Amino acid sequence: MSNATEEVAQDQLRSFVERIERLEEEKKTISDDIKDVYAEAKGTGFDIKVLRKVISLRKQDANERQEQEAILDLYLQALGMMN
C-alpha cells in the first residue's frame, strides 16, 4: 500500500472509531435519562417491573402480543396457576 492509501485508511478508521465513541456516549446519556424517568415514576408510586413490562408490550404488534398472552395462559393452566 502506498503512503497515501495508508493515510486514507487511517483517517477512515479514526473517523469510524470517533463516531462509534460519540454514539456510545450518547447511548450512555440516553440510558441514564431512562433510568431517571423510571426513578421518577417509582417516586410517584408506580411499580417499575410492571412499567417495564408495559413498555415491552407496547413494542410488540397486537398479533404478537396476543400470541404470547395465549401461550402464557396455556403454561399457567398446565401448572395449575389459573382459576
C-alpha positions in Angstrom: 0.0 0.0 0.0 1.2 3.5 -0.8 1.5 6.1 1.9 -1.5 8.0 0.5 -3.6 4.8 0.7 -2.5 4.1 4.2 -3.2 7.6 5.3 -6.7 7.4 3.8 -7.3 4.1 5.6 -6.1 5.5 8.9 -8.3 8.6 8.5 -11.3 6.3 7.8 -10.5 4.1 10.8 -10.1 7.1 13.0 -13.4 8.5 11.8 -15.2 5.3 12.4 -13.7 5.0 15.9 -14.6 8.6 16.8 -18.2 8.2 15.5 -18.7 5.0 17.5 -17.3 6.6 20.6 -19.6 9.6 20.2 -22.6 7.3 19.7 -21.6 5.2 22.7 -21.5 8.3 24.8 -24.9 9.4 23.5 -26.3 5.9 24.3 -25.0 6.2 27.9 -26.6 9.6 28.3 -29.9 8.3 27.0 -29.7 5.2 29.2 -29.1 7.5 32.2 -32.1 9.6 31.2 -34.3 6.5 31.0 -33.1 5.4 34.5 -34.0 8.9 35.8 -37.5 8.6 34.3 -38.0 5.2 35.9 -36.8 6.6 39.3 -39.2 9.5 38.9 -42.1 7.1 38.2 -41.1 4.9 41.2 -41.0 8.0 43.3 -44.6 8.8 42.4 -45.7 5.3 43.3 -45.6 3.3 40.0 -44.4 -0.3 40.0 -41.3 -0.3 37.9 -41.4 -4.0 37.0 -44.9 -3.5 35.6 -44.0 -0.3 33.9 -41.1 -2.1 32.1 -43.5 -4.8 31.1 -45.9 -2.2 29.6 -43.0 -0.7 27.7 -42.1 -4.1 26.4 -45.7 -4.9 25.4 -46.1 -1.6 23.5 -43.1 -2.5 21.3 -45.0 -5.6 20.0 -47.7 -5.6 17.5 -51.2 -6.7 18.6 -50.9 -10.2 17.0 -47.5 -11.0 18.6 -48.8 -9.7 22.0 -52.0 -11.9 21.7 -49.9 -14.9 20.8 -47.6 -14.5 23.7 -50.6 -14.0 26.1 -52.2 -17.2 24.8 -49.0 -19.2 25.3 -48.6 -17.7 28.8 -52.2 -18.7 29.6 -51.5 -22.2 28.4 -48.4 -22.5 30.5 -50.2 -21.2 33.6 -53.1 -23.6 33.1 -50.6 -26.5 32.7 -49.1 -25.5 36.0 -52.4 -25.2 37.7 -51.9 -21.5 38.3 -55.2 -20.3 36.7 -58.6 -20.4 38.3 
